[in-house]
Amino acid sequence: MKILHIVPPDVFMKHRFNFGEHHFVNLPSGRVLTFSSIPSANAERLEAEGGVLALPHPFSNEPIGPLVAEDLKSHGVSASDTSFQVLTKLKKHHAGFNPTRL
């Protein structure tokens, strides 16, 4: 299963070899949105880094919230969107974010 994270670019580079298949988009904030398959132990280490935001599971109905939405507003994302809706909006900008690739 693939999951979504927003990470600072230096953290992304530090953990880049921990990701399995992954896609990323550079955000206007300077941070990076990743859509990746990553082993749970590596995901825990990534999420322990400062400045990392883990989005809810793509099949969750939980909204992404205002912190994540702030970074993604340039892609038409709002705080009430789910991770699946984020993927649907981002696939217009990057084919790798297609939710059918889960």
C-alpha positions as CSV (number, residue, x, y, z in Angstrom):
1,M,0.0,0.0,0.0
2,K,1.2,3.5,-0.8
3,I,1.0,6.4,1.7
4,L,1.4,10.1,1.5
5,H,3.8,12.4,3.4
6,I,4.8,16.1,3.3
7,V,8.5,16.4,4.1
8,P,11.2,19.0,4.1
9,P,13.5,18.5,1.1
10,D,16.5,17.6,3.3
11,V,14.5,14.9,5.1
12,F,13.3,13.6,1.7
13,M,16.9,13.3,0.5
14,K,18.0,11.6,3.8
15,H,15.3,8.9,3.5
16,R,15.2,8.6,-0.3
17,F,16.6,5.1,-0.3
18,N,14.0,3.9,2.2
19,F,11.2,4.4,-0.2
20,G,10.1,1.6,-2.5
21,E,8.2,2.8,-5.5
22,H,7.5,6.5,-5.0
23,H,6.5,9.7,-6.7
24,F,7.0,13.2,-5.5
25,V,5.9,16.8,-6.2
26,N,7.8,19.9,-5.1
27,L,5.4,22.2,-3.3
28,P,5.5,26.1,-3.4
29,S,6.3,26.0,0.3
30,G,9.6,24.3,-0.5
31,R,8.5,21.1,1.0
32,V,7.9,17.8,-0.9
33,L,4.8,15.7,-1.2
34,T,5.6,12.0,-1.5
35,F,3.3,9.1,-2.6
36,S,5.3,6.0,-1.8
37,S,5.4,2.4,-0.7
38,I,7.6,2.4,2.4
39,P,8.1,-0.3,5.0
40,S,6.4,0.5,8.3
41,A,9.7,0.7,10.2
42,N,11.1,3.2,7.7
43,A,7.9,5.2,7.8
44,E,8.1,5.4,11.6
45,R,11.7,6.8,11.3
46,L,10.6,9.2,8.6
47,E,7.7,10.4,10.7
48,A,9.9,10.9,13.7
49,E,11.9,13.6,11.8
50,G,11.0,17.2,12.3
51,G,8.6,18.9,9.9
52,V,7.1,15.7,8.5
53,L,3.4,15.5,8.1
54,A,1.8,12.1,7.5
55,L,-1.5,12.2,5.6
56,P,-4.3,9.9,6.7
57,H,-4.4,6.5,4.9
58,P,-5.7,6.9,1.3
59,F,-8.8,4.8,2.1
60,S,-9.6,6.7,5.3
61,N,-12.6,9.1,5.4
62,E,-10.6,11.3,7.7
63,P,-10.0,14.8,6.3
64,I,-6.4,15.9,5.8
65,G,-6.8,19.0,8.0
66,P,-5.6,22.6,7.8
67,L,-1.8,22.0,8.2
68,V,-1.6,19.7,5.2
69,A,-4.1,21.8,3.2
70,E,-2.0,24.9,3.5
71,D,0.9,23.1,1.7
72,L,-1.4,21.8,-1.0
73,K,-3.8,24.8,-1.6
74,S,-2.0,25.6,-4.9
75,H,-3.4,22.3,-6.2
76,G,-7.0,23.1,-5.2
77,V,-6.9,21.0,-2.0
78,S,-9.0,22.0,1.0
79,A,-8.8,20.9,4.7
80,S,-12.0,18.9,4.3
81,D,-10.5,16.7,1.5
82,T,-9.5,13.1,2.2
83,S,-6.2,11.7,1.1
84,F,-8.0,9.9,-1.8
85,Q,-9.4,13.3,-2.9
86,V,-5.9,14.8,-2.7
87,L,-4.6,12.0,-5.0
88,T,-7.5,12.6,-7.5
89,K,-6.6,16.4,-7.6
90,L,-2.8,15.8,-7.9
91,K,-3.0,13.2,-10.7
92,K,-3.8,16.2,-13.0
93,H,-0.3,17.5,-12.2
94,H,1.6,14.2,-11.9
95,A,0.3,10.9,-13.3
96,G,2.1,8.9,-10.5
97,F,-0.4,10.3,-8.0
98,N,-3.3,8.4,-9.6
99,P,-5.3,6.7,-6.8
100,T,-5.8,3.6,-9.1
101,R,-2.1,2.9,-8.4
102,L,-2.8,2.0,-4.8
